[in-house]
Amino acid sequence: MAVKYQLSEKQSFRLAWGIHGRVLPFGNYFTQIKGHKVNLDVDLIRAQHYVAGWDLLAGKSLCLHADVYFQKIKDVPKVLYNGGQRLTPLLPGQSVNRYSQEPLLDEFNAFTEQVDPYFRPDLRIAYRKNNPKTAWTLALDIQNIIGRKNIGPLSRTYDPDPNVWVYREQSGLVPVLSFQLDL
């Protein structure tokens, strides 16, 4: 919702307010810890935006534009925790075929094995500069700021010698420096 008041032919003042909400990725709501679903009461991520602005047409091609912006965020998780991925175990006592990349699975016990829970806190620091016709943002995203080595359950490989799955660890701390130019 917005209201604009024209102070004169060359000046205007405006106020705006908005409310937005979105859901988390669907699987996060069904995370279980020791048999209890811990995220069932997680609500929408909500944000309210308040903006006050002033415009001045200072010439044929010069417009001064100033905004004061406030954002109130509610129900945002600081951290994301997903319970371990469920997997089907290997069939016990199977004969080992060293040339097979696809082992036999114990389908009668489907999804009874579970890898360690996934936990990855991220941090973002950003600076945005708004200009009359362009804007730019410089940001540092630090993914997995604690450097936890999460297991990648979908990137497993089969080792026929001990007849086990071998899981690959995902990246630890990953800094990402980015620059965005909006035209």
DAJO-V307278 format. One record per residue. RES is the residue in three letters. SS is DSSP state (h for helix, s for strand, l for the rest). PHI is phi in whole degrees, 0 to 359 (NA if undefined). D_CENTER is the distance of its C-alpha to the mean C-alpha in Angstrom with 2 decimals. Layout:
BEGIN
<<RES,SS,PHI,D_CENTER> <RES,SS,PHI,D_CENTER>>
END
This chain:
BEGIN
<<MET,l,NA,27.86> <ALA,s,216,29.72> <VAL,s,228,33.25> <LYS,s,237,35.03> <TYR,s,241,38.41> <GLN,s,273,40.61> <LEU,l,290,42.48> <SER,l,203,44.68> <GLU,l,296,44.81> <LYS,l,249,42.70> <GLN,s,230,40.44> <SER,s,216,37.92> <PHE,s,230,35.71> <ARG,s,218,32.77> <LEU,s,233,30.57> <ALA,s,217,27.42> <TRP,s,215,25.21> <GLY,s,210,22.32> <ILE,s,230,20.13> <HIS,s,225,16.94> <GLY,s,211,14.91> <ARG,s,210,12.29> <VAL,l,267,11.55> <LEU,l,286,8.75> <PRO,l,306,8.87> <PHE,h,307,12.58> <GLY,h,297,13.03> <ASN,h,294,11.48> <TYR,h,286,14.55> <PHE,h,247,16.98> <THR,l,295,16.17> <GLN,s,243,19.61> <ILE,s,235,21.01> <LYS,l,52,24.74> <GLY,l,84,25.11> <HIS,s,253,23.57> <LYS,s,282,20.61> <VAL,l,266,18.77> <ASN,l,247,16.11> <LEU,l,296,18.58> <ASP,l,266,19.00> <VAL,l,290,15.41> <ASP,l,267,15.90> <LEU,l,299,14.18> <ILE,s,282,12.01> <ARG,s,242,14.92> <ALA,s,216,15.92> <GLN,s,246,19.50> <HIS,s,241,20.56> <TYR,s,237,24.06> <VAL,s,224,25.69> <ALA,s,237,29.28> <GLY,s,224,30.62> <TRP,s,223,33.94> <ASP,s,237,35.27> <LEU,s,224,38.52> <LEU,s,274,40.17> <ALA,l,263,42.08> <GLY,l,173,43.73> <LYS,l,294,43.71> <SER,l,233,40.60> <LEU,l,236,39.10> <CYS,s,233,36.82> <LEU,s,266,35.41> <HIS,s,224,32.24> <ALA,s,230,30.80> <ASP,s,231,27.92> <VAL,s,245,26.95> <TYR,s,233,23.46> <PHE,s,227,22.04> <GLN,s,234,18.79> <LYS,s,250,18.70> <ILE,s,253,15.42> <LYS,s,224,15.88> <ASP,l,60,14.28> <VAL,l,258,10.88> <PRO,l,290,10.03> <LYS,l,287,10.36> <VAL,l,218,9.58> <LEU,l,243,8.39> <TYR,s,232,11.60> <ASN,s,243,12.65> <GLY,l,298,16.39> <GLY,l,300,17.93> <GLN,l,299,18.23> <ARG,s,274,21.70> <LEU,s,225,24.13> <THR,l,270,27.77> <PRO,l,288,30.12> <LEU,s,289,32.72> <LEU,l,289,36.16> <PRO,l,291,38.31> <GLY,l,74,41.61> <GLN,l,287,40.88> <SER,l,286,42.91> <VAL,l,275,40.93> <ASN,l,254,40.99> <ARG,l,294,40.09> <TYR,l,261,39.55> <SER,l,268,37.09> <GLN,l,264,33.36> <GLU,l,244,32.88> <PRO,l,284,34.16> <LEU,l,281,35.41> <LEU,s,258,33.03> <ASP,l,274,34.24> <GLU,h,294,33.39> <PHE,h,289,35.27> <ASN,h,242,32.64> <ALA,l,303,29.58> <PHE,l,61,26.22> <THR,l,266,28.03> <GLU,s,268,26.49> <GLN,s,216,23.14> <VAL,l,278,21.26> <ASP,l,301,19.92> <PRO,l,300,16.81> <TYR,s,265,13.43> <PHE,s,219,12.26> <ARG,l,212,10.01> <PRO,l,278,9.66> <ASP,l,244,8.41> <LEU,s,223,10.48> <ARG,s,230,10.90> <ILE,s,237,14.47> <ALA,s,220,15.57> <TYR,s,232,18.95> <ARG,s,240,19.77> <LYS,s,240,23.38> <ASN,s,262,24.66> <ASN,l,246,28.01> <PRO,l,304,30.31> <LYS,l,244,29.45> <THR,l,221,26.41> <ALA,s,212,23.39> <TRP,s,219,21.47> <THR,s,226,18.44> <LEU,s,246,18.37> <ALA,s,222,15.20> <LEU,s,240,14.63> <ASP,s,257,11.22> <ILE,s,248,11.99> <GLN,s,274,9.84> <ASN,l,59,11.38> <ILE,l,300,13.59> <ILE,l,268,16.01> <GLY,l,71,16.62> <ARG,l,293,16.53> <LYS,l,267,17.77> <ASN,l,286,15.96> <ILE,s,276,18.04> <GLY,s,264,17.19> <PRO,s,295,19.12> <LEU,s,272,19.13> <SER,s,249,20.59> <ARG,s,274,23.63> <THR,s,229,27.19> <TYR,s,263,30.49> <ASP,s,252,33.12> <PRO,l,288,36.46> <ASP,l,298,38.49> <PRO,l,271,37.08> <ASN,l,59,35.70> <VAL,s,222,32.12> <TRP,s,279,28.59> <VAL,s,246,27.23> <TYR,s,261,23.49> <ARG,s,264,21.71> <GLU,s,281,19.54> <GLN,l,278,16.21> <SER,l,301,15.93> <GLY,l,279,16.27> <LEU,l,295,15.35> <VAL,s,229,14.25> <PRO,s,274,14.92> <VAL,s,232,14.09> <LEU,s,263,16.41> <SER,s,225,16.13> <PHE,s,228,18.57> <GLN,s,235,18.32> <LEU,s,244,21.56> <ASP,s,255,21.86> <LEU,l,257,25.35>>
END
